[in-house]
Amino acid sequence: MKLTNIDELTRLNELFDQCQGEVYIGTPDGRTFLDMRDRTARLQGLVALTGEKADLYGIYAYRREDEALLMRYMVQQMRKTA
């Protein structure tokens, strides 16, 4: 998922704050894995989601409620671009 404007970055950052469990972004090969609870890692993750290789990253949540919250956001973003 590639973020393209400040509103998307702000909203995703707010969603990470709402998550109660562990949330990570990472590449499928596991080489890059960033904990979104850590502010420094979160900044790195948000920057990665704006870059050329943004589509390589996935968002992983351990709590179902957090996963549902993030999934709703991603679906809304896909509908906007379709």
C-alpha positions, -999 to +999 in steps of 0.1 A: +000+000+000+015+033-011+007+065+007+005+095-016-004+125+005-002+140+040-038+131+048-031+094+043+000+096+064-018+114+092-047+090+092-026+059+092-005+073+120-037+079+140-048+043+134-015+030+147-021+050+179-056+034+182-042-002+179-039-019+213-017-048+203+015-052+183+015-038+148+044-041+124+051-033+088+075-054+069+086-071+037+075-106+029+111-118+031+114-106+067+145-085+060+127-053+071+103-055+101+094-023+119+074-021+152+048+006+148+046+012+185+081+026+185+080+063+173+113+062+155+105+029+137+070+043+129+085+073+111+108+050+091+078+028+083+056+057+071+085+070+050+089+035+035+052+035+026+056+067+006+086+054-014+091+036-047+091+002-030+060+009-009+041-020-025+066-045-010+055-037+025+027-053+044+010-043+076+007-070+103-014-068+134-016-095+161-050-085+175-080-092+153-095-059+163-064-040+152-063-060+120-099-052+112-093-015+119-064-013+095-081-035+069-111-011+068-087+018+062-069-001+034-101-011+017-113+026+018-080+036+002-083+011-026-118+023-033-106+058-037-080+049-062-102+026-082 
